[in-house]
Amino acid sequence: MASDFYAVDSKPAFGHIPRTPQPVSIDEVQAALRELNRRYSA
């Protein structure tokens, strides 16, 4: 994650981001950002 603030102690590649029901992986975050860039880039 961009910040360790949301890191899950026992799973460093996961973060528990506010308003998410469960921790998400950095891979999921990066894939979502890539998809947003693909959809909304000029």
BELJO-V774591 format. One record per backbone hydrogen bond with DSSP energy under -1.0 kcal/mol. NH is the residue of the N-H (numbers start at 0). CO is the residue of the C=O. Records with the same first field share a line. If there is no record, write none. Layout:
NH: CO  CO
//
This chain:
6: 3
7: 13
10: 7
13: 10
14: 23
15: 5
19: 16
23: 14
25: 12
28: 24
29: 25
30: 26
31: 27
32: 28
33: 29
34: 30
35: 31
36: 32
37: 33
38: 34
39: 35
40: 36
//
